[in-house]
């Protein structure tokens, strides 16, 4: 599966931004998709995930209530709507896709995601 992330940019604290991830290839073999982020000098961390079957969503505590992950019905694009952005949300955001059933029980673990997009920069300033 090939993933293309887009929509990143610069936004002031408290603002909103939506990023997208378009998937192509064997998307029908995937169990779900997730968003991760990595700030300079920090490890990549889980942000949100959505399962293709049933649409179950998972969020990191740090973004719960502010970020919303959604998918289109064709299961080819996943969105991350971000509101009330904070300075600490600044990072490169990566989308990832999983063909591993393990994602159903452990959506936060990077080890279940085999395909990754190139990342899109989100910068939140004061």
C-alpha positions in Angstrom: 0.0 0.0 0.0 1.3 3.4 -0.9 0.4 6.4 1.3 0.5 10.1 0.5 0.1 12.5 3.3 -0.9 16.1 2.7 -2.4 19.2 4.3 0.2 20.1 6.8 1.3 23.7 7.4 1.6 26.5 9.8 -1.1 27.5 12.3 -1.4 29.7 15.4 -2.1 28.1 18.7 -5.8 27.5 19.2 -6.3 27.2 15.5 -7.4 24.2 13.3 -5.9 22.1 10.6 -6.9 19.0 8.7 -4.4 16.6 7.2 -5.2 13.8 4.8 -3.7 10.5 3.8 -4.5 9.0 0.5 -3.9 5.2 0.1 -3.4 3.3 -3.1 -2.6 -0.3 -3.9 -4.0 -3.3 -2.0 -6.1 -1.3 0.4 -8.7 -4.1 0.6 -6.1 -6.2 2.6 -5.8 -3.5 5.3 -7.3 -3.7 8.8 -6.9 0.0 9.6 -4.9 3.1 9.4 -3.2 5.3 12.0 -1.5 8.7 12.5 1.7 9.1 14.3 3.9 12.1 14.9 7.5 12.9 15.7 8.8 16.1 17.1 12.5 17.0 16.9 14.6 14.9 19.4 11.6 12.8 20.4 10.4 9.3 19.5 7.6 8.7 17.1 4.3 8.6 19.1 0.8 7.4 18.4 -1.8 10.0 17.7 -5.0 8.2 16.4 -6.1 5.1 14.5 -9.3 3.9 12.8 -10.3 0.4 11.9 -11.7 -0.2 8.5 -14.3 -2.7 9.8 -16.7 -1.0 12.1 -14.8 2.3 12.2 -13.6 1.9 15.7 -11.4 4.9 16.6 -8.5 5.2 19.1 -6.8 8.4 20.4 -3.8 9.3 22.4 -4.8 10.9 25.7 -2.9 14.1 24.6 -5.2 14.7 21.6 -8.5 13.2 22.8 -11.3 15.7 22.4 -9.3 17.9 20.1 -8.4 15.6 17.2 -10.8 13.5 15.1 -9.8 10.7 12.8 -12.2 9.9 9.9 -12.2 7.9 6.7 -14.0 8.0 3.4 -16.4 5.2 2.5 -14.1 4.0 -0.2 -11.5 3.3 2.5 -8.9 5.1 0.5 -8.4 8.3 2.4 -8.1 9.0 6.1 -8.3 12.4 7.6 -7.1 13.9 10.9 -9.1 17.0 11.9 -7.2 18.9 14.5 -8.7 21.8 16.6 -7.5 23.8 19.6 -3.9 23.1 18.4 -1.2 23.6 21.0 2.5 24.4 20.6 3.3 20.8 21.6 1.4 19.5 18.7 4.2 20.7 16.4 5.7 17.6 14.7 5.9 15.7 11.5 2.8 13.7 11.1 3.0 10.3 9.5 0.1 8.1 8.3 0.5 4.4 8.4 -1.5 1.4 7.2 -1.8 -2.1 8.7 -2.5 -5.5 7.2 -1.8 -7.1 10.6 -4.7 -8.3 12.8 -2.7 -7.2 15.7 -3.7 -3.6 15.1 -7.2 -4.4 16.3 -5.9 -5.0 19.9 -2.9 -2.8 19.7 -3.5 0.1 17.4 -0.9 2.3 19.3 2.0 0.1 18.4 4.1 0.9 15.4 5.1 -2.7 15.0 1.7 -3.5 13.4 2.0 -0.9 10.7 3.9 -2.0 7.6 3.3 0.8 5.2 4.1 4.5 6.0 3.6 7.8 4.3 6.3 10.4 3.9 5.1 12.7 6.6 3.6 16.1 6.6 4.9 19.0 8.8 2.5 20.6 11.3 3.8 23.7 13.0 1.9 25.5 15.7 3.1 28.9 16.8 2.2 31.3 19.5 
